[in-house]
Amino acid sequence: MDGKSKDVLKDKIKELKKIIPEVFSEGKIDVTKLKATLGEEVNTENERYVLNWAGKSEAFRILQQPTTATLAPAPKESVDFNNTENIFIEGENLEVLKVLQKSYYGKIKMIYIDPPYNTGNDSFIYPDKFSESKEDYLKRIGEKDEEGYLLKEGLFRKNSKENGQFHSVWLSMMYPRLFLARNLLRDDGVIFISIDDNEVHNLRMVMNEIFGEENFVANVVWQKRYSASNDTKGFAALHDHIIVYQKTDSFQRNLLPRTEKQDKLYKNDDKDGKGLWRSDNLLVKSYSENYVFPIINPKTKKEYYPPKGSCWRASKDTIEEWVKENRIFFGIDGKGAPQLKRYLNEVQQGIVPNTWWSFDEVGHNDEANKELKDLFESKAPFDTPKPTRVIMRMLEIATKNNDNDYILDFFSGSSTVAHAVLQKNVLDGGNRKFICAQLPEKCDEESEAFKTGYKTIADIGKDRIQRTIKKLKQEIKENKDLFSKDKIGVDLGFKVFKLKESNFKVWRNDVIEGKDDLGKQLDMFQDPVKPGAEMNSMMWELLVKSGYELTTKVEEREISKCPVYIIADGELVICLSKLTETAVKEILKLKPKKVICLDSIFEKNDKLKTNTALQMKDAGMEFKTI
């Protein structure tokens, strides 16, 4: 337990013999890219096919820096905190992604993000100097206002097109986040990214580098508007892109549900038990002389040949068998040219997804705004929401209702993904689980959200989830006959966590210049717990940094009058305030895999600490003190 998040650099070195897509260029390992991935200075003057930009090497460095941050629970802002498996995290998403590495590495089935489009009006986090420490950066730009909210003019810088490194700034912001996001995906996972024409070309190249060009799945074009504005200069933009990449070729897309319109074509029924059918052409364009022969109408004995230059779609023996089975249709009066009967129960039970998503199929911007207005019973408090239908289309393609799939969105905004997951689960009885992360970005004082009373975008997202849960519960209550028991029992709750500094003191080599500084550090670490740290918050930090998920079962219990936390049905035990010899014996009976204690609870009792360590070692348990 070093108190730090997963070391990405160390893991990459261990996995070097496996395929690392980000160091491949046109099928070969690019040694310069490999050096850059490992944090070395590189010379990029040699001409070759590669995406490069000002600040790329710094972007590598920042993604490799482990974080000591933690996630603190906020039960009062949650719904059904102790039972739900849905997660909302309030905090800067790069730090959040680093914190999640140990707990969710390789566990996420689907990621959807709607990042800043880089239009010249976007404001997003971007340190001017990646090389400086986070503390220095926050001190230099000012971190919070008097009420404790992040400053818009501080952390959020407008990336104006007048900036000479307009694209580089955006790429440096996106690269480390996408890199860490890939780590979280399962091997059969997939990521969807909304983007417009400003950065779609750069995004494709970045994704090719991080995920591998061979893992590109699709560039979906979503019709976000149904009409053009007459005062638009040049061309009116009616679409956005949704870039889709799989982590590996283990990803298998699902078929989309068949529509009522498609099934209506199957309207004929011979009442022979074979079901509904429609007529289909027996001809094919690919010519074969062996497939040119007469089909005889059994009623009229008339012979039918395929038109010159074409042929039947099957062999003579097969078609004669079809005639016997009444699978050939000779018209309503039985005297027409032969056609094939296509039975509904024999067609593929779904539709292959395509790359054109029209607004009538998945919604548009106006629909998204209307959803928010209806939910909030006022003007929409968010400027650029996505309709839930477009997210549900992604869920249909990438997830299944009974697989406990995690869906991650680390640019959560107004929490459309959370809304869509909850709604989709209610519709099909699913058990998908969302993890949403959103920075507490301060709302503009001129915005509708601020006027309504929302101080941050994270506040909007949390309230939307709460309102969605309330609405879905009401719909279920009013329409019980429409919902089966499995649908009524879906998870309609969410846990809120907030990104915080560690509850434990962090050793700082960068502040030690002499013996006096070293002495101060040593004195400070006599008690590793920061002043004011709460017991419950420390427990959650140790849980997450031990690699447990945020939905892990936690039980508070007293063992021989010593408060302990029982994690994952006894797999981990955490003791933070008191421990006695009797309690140790009782903990040993639980047979946990690991026990974590604060070193301070053994103060002036080295014998107890030594005996505890020996007994747990003999029992095959891992014992750690902090």
C-alpha positions in Angstrom: 0.0 0.0 0.0 2.0 3.0 -1.2 -1.1 5.2 -1.3 -0.8 5.9 -5.0 -2.9 5.0 -8.0 -1.9 2.3 -10.5 1.5 3.0 -12.1 0.7 3.1 -15.8 4.3 3.3 -16.9 5.3 0.3 -14.8 2.4 -1.7 -16.2 3.3 -0.8 -19.7 6.9 -2.0 -19.3 5.6 -5.3 -18.0 3.2 -5.6 -20.9 5.8 -4.6 -23.5 5.9 -8.0 -25.1 2.2 -7.8 -25.7 0.7 -5.6 -28.4 0.9 -1.9 -27.4 -1.0 -0.1 -30.1 0.3 3.4 -29.3 3.9 2.5 -30.3 3.0 1.0 -33.6 3.1 3.0 -36.9 2.1 1.4 -40.1 2.5 -2.1 -38.7 6.0 -1.6 -37.2 7.2 -0.6 -33.8 8.3 3.0 -33.8 11.2 3.2 -31.4 10.8 7.0 -31.0 7.2 6.5 -30.0 8.3 3.8 -27.5 10.8 6.2 -26.0 8.2 8.9 -25.8 5.7 6.5 -24.1 8.4 5.7 -21.5 8.9 9.4 -20.8 12.2 9.9 -22.6 13.2 13.0 -24.6 12.9 12.3 -28.3 14.0 14.0 -31.5 11.1 14.1 -34.0 12.9 15.7 -36.9 13.1 12.6 -39.0 10.3 12.4 -41.6 7.8 9.6 -41.2 4.1 9.0 -40.9 3.2 10.1 -37.4 0.9 12.5 -35.5 2.9 15.0 -33.6 2.1 18.3 -31.9 3.6 20.8 -29.6 3.4 19.4 -26.1 2.9 15.7 -26.9 5.9 14.6 -24.8 4.5 16.6 -21.9 1.1 14.9 -22.4 2.9 11.5 -22.0 4.5 12.7 -18.8 1.3 13.9 -17.2 -0.5 10.6 -17.9 2.4 8.7 -16.3 2.4 10.7 -13.1 0.5 8.6 -10.4 -2.1 10.4 -8.3 -2.5 10.2 -4.5 -6.0 11.6 -4.7 -9.0 9.6 -3.4 -12.8 9.5 -3.6 -14.8 10.6 -0.6 -18.4 9.3 -0.3 -21.3 11.8 -0.3 -24.3 9.7 0.9 -26.6 12.7 1.5 -26.4 13.6 -2.2 -27.0 9.9 -3.3 -30.1 7.8 -3.7 -30.0 4.4 -2.0 -26.2 4.7 -1.3 -25.8 1.3 0.4 -27.5 -0.8 -2.2 -27.0 0.8 -5.6 -24.2 0.0 -8.1 -24.5 3.2 -10.1 -21.7 5.8 -9.5 -21.4 9.5 -10.0 -18.0 11.1 -9.3 -17.6 14.8 -8.9 -14.0 15.8 -9.9 -11.5 16.5 -12.6 -11.7 13.6 -15.0 -7.9 13.0 -15.6 -7.4 12.5 -11.8 -10.6 10.4 -11.6 -9.4 8.2 -14.4 -6.1 7.6 -12.6 -7.9 6.8 -9.3 -10.1 4.3 -11.1 -7.2 2.4 -12.6 -6.7 -0.1 -9.8 -10.4 -0.8 -9.2 -11.7 -0.9 -12.8 -8.7 -1.8 -14.9 -10.1 -4.0 -17.8 -13.7 -4.0 -16.4 -15.7 -1.4 -18.5 -17.8 -2.7 -21.3 -18.7 0.6 -23.0 -17.4 4.1 -22.8 -19.2 7.1 -24.2 -17.8 10.6 -24.1 -18.9 14.0 -25.4 -15.7 16.0 -25.0 -15.2 19.7 -25.9 -15.5 20.0 -29.7 -12.7 22.7 -29.8 -14.8 25.2 -31.7 -12.9 28.2 -30.5 -15.5 28.9 -27.8 -14.7 25.9 -25.6 -13.3 26.2 -22.1 -11.5 23.2 -20.6 -8.7 22.2 -18.2 -5.3 22.6 -19.6 -2.2 23.5 -17.6 0.1 25.9 -19.4 3.1 24.0 -18.1 2.8 20.2 -17.6 6.2 20.1 -16.0 5.2 22.1 -12.9 3.7 20.4 -9.9 -0.1 20.4 -9.5 0.2 22.3 -6.3 2.3 25.1 -8.0 -0.2 25.2 -10.9 -3.2 25.5 -8.7 -1.4 28.2 -6.6 -0.4 30.1 -9.7 -3.8 30.2 -11.4 -6.0 30.3 -8.3 -8.0 27.2 -7.5 -11.3 28.2 -5.8 -13.5 31.2 -5.2 -14.6 32.3 -1.7 -17.4 29.7 -1.7 -15.0 26.9 -2.6 -16.0 26.5 -6.2 -13.4 26.1 -9.0 -12.7 29.3 -10.8 -13.9 29.6 -14.4 -11.0 32.0 -15.2 -8.5 29.7 -13.5 -8.8 26.0 -14.4 -11.0 26.7 -17.4 -9.2 28.4 -20.2 -10.9 29.3 -23.5 -9.0 27.6 -26.3 -9.4 30.4 -28.9 -8.6 29.9 -32.5 -6.3 32.9 -32.2 -4.1 30.6 -30.1 -1.1 29.5 -32.2 -1.4 26.0 -30.7 -5.1 25.7 -31.0 -5.2 22.0 -32.1 -2.2 21.1 -29.9 -3.9 22.3 -26.7 -6.9 20.2 -27.5 -4.8 17.1 -28.4 -2.8 17.5 -25.2 -6.0 17.6 -23.2 -7.5 14.6 -24.9 -4.5 12.2 -25.2 -3.8 11.2 -21.6 -7.6 10.8 -20.9 -8.1 8.5 -23.9 -4.9 6.6 -23.0 -6.1 5.9 -19.5 -9.7 5.2 -20.7 -8.4 2.4 -22.9 -6.9 0.7 -19.8 -10.3 0.6 -18.2 -12.0 -1.1 -21.2 -12.6 -4.9 -21.2 -11.0 -6.8 -24.1 -14.5 -7.0 -25.6 -15.2 -3.3 -24.8 -15.9 -0.4 -27.1 -15.7 3.4 -27.0 -18.1 5.9 -28.7 -16.9 9.5 -28.9 -19.0 12.4 -30.1 -17.2 15.1 -32.1 -17.8 17.6 -34.9 -15.8 18.5 -38.0 -13.3 20.7 -36.1 -11.3 17.9 -34.6 -12.6 14.7 -36.2 -9.5 14.2 -38.3 -7.2 14.7 -35.3 -9.3 12.4 -33.1 -9.1 9.6 -35.7 -5.3 9.8 -35.7 -5.1 9.9 -31.9 -7.4 7.0 -31.7 -5.4 5.0 -34.3 -2.3 5.6 -32.2 -3.8 4.7 -28.8 -6.2 1.9 -29.8 -4.6 0.8 -33.1 -5.8 1.5 -36.6 -7.1 -2.1 -36.9 -9.5 -1.5 -34.0 -11.4 1.3 -35.8 -15.1 0.2 -36.0 -17.1 3.0 -37.6 -17.5 6.7 -38.1 -21.2 7.2 -37.4 -22.9 10.3 -38.8 -25.7 11.5 -36.5 -28.3 13.9 -37.9 -28.4 16.2 -34.9 -30.7 18.8 -36.6 -33.7 18.4 -38.8 -33.5 21.8 -40.5 -31.0 24.4 -41.4 -30.9 28.0 -40.1 -31.4 30.5 -42.9 -28.9 33.0 -41.5 -26.0 30.4 -41.5 -23.0 31.6 -43.5 -21.6 28.9 -45.8 -23.0 25.4 -45.1 -25.4 24.6 -42.3 -24.0 21.8 -40.1 -26.8 19.2 -39.6 -24.6 16.4 -38.3 -22.1 15.3 -35.7 -19.7 12.3 -35.9 -19.6 9.5 -33.4 -16.3 7.7 -33.7 -16.3 4.1 -32.6 -13.3 2.0 -31.6 -13.1 -1.5 -30.1 -10.3 -2.4 -27.7 -9.6 -5.7 -29.4 -11.3 -7.9 -32.0 -13.1 -9.6 -29.1 -15.8 -7.0 -29.4 -19.0 -8.3 -30.9 -21.7 -5.8 -31.8 -25.3 -6.7 -31.2 -28.0 -6.5 -33.8 -30.6 -3.7 -33.4 -34.2 -4.6 -32.8 -36.4 -5.1 -35.8 -38.9 -2.4 -36.4 -42.7 -2.7 -36.7 -42.4 -1.2 -40.1 -40.1 -4.0 -41.3 -42.2 -6.8 -39.8 -45.4 -5.4 -41.5 -44.0 -6.6 -44.8 -44.7 -10.1 -43.6 -48.5 -10.1 -43.9 -49.3 -13.4 -45.7 -50.2 -16.5 -43.8 -51.0 -19.9 -45.4 -52.3 -21.2 -42.0 -49.9 -24.2 -42.3 -48.0 -23.5 -39.1 -45.0 -21.9 -40.9 -46.1 -18.3 -39.9 -46.1 -15.0 -41.7 -44.3 -14.6 -45.0 -43.6 -12.1 -47.8 -42.7 -12.8 -51.5 -39.2 -12.3 -52.7 -37.4 -12.5 -56.0 -36.1 -15.9 -57.1 -33.6 -14.3 -59.5 -29.9 -13.3 -58.9 -27.6 -11.1 -61.0 -24.6 -13.4 -60.7 -25.0 -15.7 -63.7 -24.5 -19.4 -63.6 -25.5 -21.7 -66.5 -26.2 -24.5 -64.1 -28.9 -22.4 -62.5 -30.8 -21.8 -65.7 -33.7 -24.3 -66.0 -37.5 -24.3 -66.1 -39.6 -24.0 -63.0 -42.9 -25.8 -63.6 -46.1 -24.4 -62.0 -47.7 -27.6 -60.5 -51.2 -26.1 -61.1 -51.0 -24.9 -64.7 -47.9 -27.0 -65.8 -46.5 -23.9 -67.4 -42.7 -23.6 -67.5 -40.9 -20.4 -66.4 -37.3 -19.6 -67.4 -35.2 -16.8 -65.9 -34.8 -13.8 -68.2 -31.9 -13.8 -70.5 -28.6 -13.0 -68.7 -29.9 -14.0 -65.3 -30.5 -17.2 -63.4 -32.4 -18.7 -60.4 -31.0 -18.3 -56.9 -30.8 -22.0 -56.2 -30.1 -25.3 -57.9 -32.8 -27.3 -59.7 -33.0 -29.9 -57.0 -33.4 -27.3 -54.3 -36.1 -25.4 -56.1 -38.0 -28.6 -56.9 -37.9 -29.3 -53.1 -39.2 -25.8 -52.4 -42.1 -26.4 -54.8 -43.0 -29.6 -52.9 -42.8 -27.7 -49.6 -45.0 -24.9 -50.9 -42.2 -22.4 -50.5 -42.7 -21.1 -54.0 -45.5 -18.6 -54.6 -47.2 -18.5 -58.0 -49.4 -15.4 -57.5 -52.7 -15.0 -55.7 -54.6 -16.9 -58.4 -51.8 -19.6 -58.6 -51.0 -18.8 -62.2 -48.3 -16.2 -61.9 -44.5 -16.3 -62.2 -42.7 -18.0 -59.4 -41.5 -16.1 -56.3 -39.8 -17.2 -53.1 -41.7 -17.2 -49.8 -39.6 -15.4 -47.1 -40.9 -16.5 -43.6 -40.6 -14.0 -40.7 -39.4 -16.6 -38.3 -36.5 -17.5 -40.6 -35.0 -14.0 -41.1 -32.2 -12.6 -39.0 -33.9 -11.5 -35.7 -32.4 -8.0 -35.8 -30.9 -5.3 -38.0 -27.2 -4.8 -38.7 -26.2 -1.3 -37.4 -25.2 1.2 -40.0 -23.3 4.5 -40.0 -26.2 6.8 -40.7 -28.3 7.7 -37.7 -31.2 9.9 -38.7 -33.0 12.1 -36.2 -36.2 10.2 -36.5 -34.5 7.0 -35.3 -32.3 8.4 -32.5 -33.4 11.9 -31.8 -32.0 15.4 -32.3 -30.8 18.4 -30.4 -34.3 19.9 -30.0 -35.6 16.6 -28.6 -32.7 16.6 -26.1 -33.7 20.1 -24.9 -37.3 19.1 -24.6 -36.4 16.1 -22.5 -34.5 18.4 -20.1 -37.3 21.0 -20.0 -39.9 18.3 -19.2 -37.7 16.7 -16.6 -36.8 20.0 -14.9 -40.2 21.5 -15.5 -38.5 24.7 -16.7 -36.1 25.9 -19.3 -33.3 23.4 -20.1 -30.4 24.2 -17.6 -27.8 22.8 -20.0 -26.8 24.1 -23.4 -25.7 21.1 -25.4 -27.4 17.9 -24.2 -27.7 14.7 -26.3 -31.0 12.9 -26.6 -31.3 9.8 -24.5 -32.3 7.8 -27.7 -28.9 8.3 -29.3 -27.2 6.9 -26.1 -29.7 4.0 -26.0 -28.8 3.1 -29.6 -25.2 2.7 -28.4 -26.3 0.6 -25.4 -28.3 -1.7 -27.8 -25.2 -2.2 -30.0 -22.6 -2.6 -27.2 -24.3 -4.1 -24.1 -26.8 -6.7 -23.1 -29.5 -6.4 -20.4 -28.3 -9.3 -18.2 -24.5 -9.0 -18.3 -23.9 -6.5 -15.4 -22.1 -4.3 -18.0 -20.3 -1.1 -16.7 -20.9 2.0 -18.9 -18.4 4.9 -18.3 -18.8 8.6 -19.2 -16.0 10.9 -17.9 -17.3 14.0 -19.7 -20.7 13.6 -18.0 -22.2 17.0 -18.5 -25.9 16.9 -17.8 -25.7 13.1 -17.2 -27.5 11.9 -20.4 -25.7 8.6 -20.1 -26.9 8.0 -16.6 -30.5 8.9 -17.7 -30.3 6.6 -20.7 -28.9 3.6 -18.7 -31.6 3.9 -16.1 -34.3 4.2 -18.7 -33.0 1.4 -20.8 -32.8 -0.9 -17.7 -36.4 -0.2 -16.9 -37.5 -0.9 -20.4 -35.8 -4.3 -20.7 -35.1 -5.3 -17.1 -31.4 -4.8 -17.5 -28.7 -4.6 -14.9 -26.3 -2.2 -16.7 -24.4 0.1 -14.3 -23.1 3.6 -15.0 -20.0 5.4 -13.8 -20.2 9.1 -14.6 -17.6 11.7 -13.8 -18.0 15.5 -14.1 -15.9 18.4 -13.0 -17.7 20.8 -10.6 -17.3 23.6 -13.3 -18.9 26.8 -12.1 -22.0 27.7 -14.1 -21.9 31.0 -16.0 -23.8 33.6 -14.0 -25.7 34.6 -17.1 -26.8 31.0 -17.8 -30.3 29.6 -17.2 -28.7 27.0 -14.9 -27.2 29.7 -12.6 -30.5 31.6 -12.5 -32.3 28.4 -11.5 -30.0 27.9 -8.6 -27.3 25.5 -9.9 -23.8 26.5 -9.0 -21.9 23.9 -11.0 -22.5 21.6 -14.0 -22.0 18.6 -11.6 -25.0 19.9 -9.6 -27.1 19.8 -12.8 -26.0 16.2 -13.5 -26.8 14.9 -10.0 -30.2 16.6 -10.0 -31.0 15.2 -13.4 -30.3 11.6 -12.1 -32.4 12.2 -9.1 -35.3 13.5 -11.2 -34.9 10.6 -13.6 -35.1 8.1 -10.8 -38.2 9.8 -9.4 -39.9 9.9 -12.7 -39.2 6.3 -13.6 -40.4 5.1 -10.1 -43.6 7.1 -10.7 -44.1 5.5 -14.2 -43.6 2.0 -12.8 -46.1 2.8 -10.0 -48.7 4.1 -12.4 -48.2 1.3 -15.1 -47.5 -1.8 -13.1 -49.1 -4.0 -15.7 -46.5 -2.8 -18.3 -43.6 -3.8 -16.1 -42.6 -7.4 -15.2 -41.1 -8.1 -11.8 -37.6 -8.1 -13.2 -38.1 -4.6 -14.6 -39.7 -3.3 -11.4 -36.6 -4.6 -9.5 -34.0 -2.6 -11.5 -31.4 -0.5 -9.7 -32.9 3.0 -9.4 -30.2 4.6 -7.2 -26.7 6.1 -7.4 -23.7 6.7 -5.2 -22.0 10.1 -5.2 -18.3 10.3 -4.6 -16.1 13.4 -4.7 -12.5 13.6 -5.7 -10.4 14.7 -2.7 -6.8 14.9 -1.6 -5.6 11.8 0.2 -6.5 11.4 3.9 -2.9 10.4 4.4 0.3 12.5 4.3 2.4 12.1 1.2 6.2 12.0 1.3 7.6 15.0 -0.6 11.1 14.5 -2.0 10.9 17.8 -3.9 10.8 19.9 -0.7 13.8 18.3 1.0 16.9 20.5 0.6 18.8 19.7 3.8 18.8 18.0 7.2 16.2 20.5 8.5 13.7 19.8 5.8 14.3 16.0 6.2 13.7 16.4 9.9 10.5 18.3 9.4 9.3 15.6 7.0 10.1 12.8 9.5 8.4 14.7 12.4 5.3 15.1 10.2 5.1 11.4 9.4 5.0 10.3 13.1 1.3 10.3 12.4 0.6 9.6 8.7 -3.1 10.7 8.9 -3.9 14.3 7.9 -5.6 16.4 10.5 -9.4 16.3 10.2 -9.4 13.1 8.2 -12.6 11.1 8.8 -12.6 7.4 9.6 -15.2 6.5 6.9 -13.3 8.5 4.2 -10.1 6.8 5.1 -11.8 3.4 4.8 -13.0 4.2 1.3 -9.6 5.4 0.2 -8.0 2.2 1.4 -10.7 0.2 -0.3 -10.3 1.8 -3.6 -6.5 1.8 -3.5 -6.6 -1.9 -2.6 -8.3 -2.4 -6.0 -11.9 -2.9 -4.8 -14.8 -1.4 -6.8 -16.9 1.4 -5.5 -19.9 -0.9 -5.3 -18.1 -3.4 -3.0 -20.2 -4.4 0.0 -19.0 -2.7 3.2 -20.1 -3.7 6.7 -19.3 -1.7 9.9 -19.0 -4.1 12.8 -17.6 -4.2 16.4 -15.3 -7.1 17.1 -14.5 -7.4 20.8 -15.4 -3.7 21.2 -13.1 -2.7 18.3 -14.7 -0.9 15.4 -13.7 -2.6 12.1 -14.8 -2.5 8.4 -15.6 -5.9 6.8 -15.1 -5.5 3.0 -16.4 -7.9 0.3 -18.0 -10.4 2.8 -14.8 -10.7 4.8 -12.2 -10.7 2.1 -10.7 -7.5 3.5 -10.7 -6.2 7.0 -9.8 -2.6 7.9 -9.0 -1.4 11.4 -8.5 2.3 12.0 -9.2 3.2 15.6 -8.5 0.3 18.0 -7.3 -3.2 18.1 -6.8 -5.7 20.9 -5.4 -9.2 21.2 -8.9 -10.6 21.5 -10.0 -8.8 18.4 -7.1 -10.1 16.5 -8.1 -13.7 17.4 -11.7 -13.0 16.2 -10.5 -11.4 12.9 -8.3 -14.5 12.3 -11.5 -16.6 12.5 -13.0 -14.6 9.7 -10.1 -15.8 7.4 -9.8 -12.6 5.4 -7.3 -12.4 2.6 -5.9 -9.1 3.8 -6.0 -6.9 6.9 -5.1 -3.2 6.9 -4.5 -1.3 10.1 -3.3 2.2 11.0 0.1 1.9 12.6 -0.9 4.4 15.2 -3.3 1.9 16.9 -0.3 -0.2 17.9 1.3 2.8 19.7 3.3 1.7 22.7 2.4 -1.9 22.0 5.1 -3.3 19.7 4.4 -6.8 21.1 0.8 -6.7 19.8 1.9 -5.5 16.4 4.6 -8.1 16.1 2.3 -11.0 17.2 -0.5 -9.8 14.9 1.9 -9.8 11.9 3.2 -13.3 12.8 -0.2 -14.8 13.4 -1.6 -13.4 10.1 1.5 -14.6 8.2 1.1 -18.1 9.6 -2.6 -18.0 8.6 -1.7 -17.0 5.0 -3.1 -13.5 5.3 -1.6 -10.3 4.0 -1.1 -7.8 6.8 -0.5 -4.1 6.1 0.0 -1.1 8.4 -0.4 2.5 7.3 
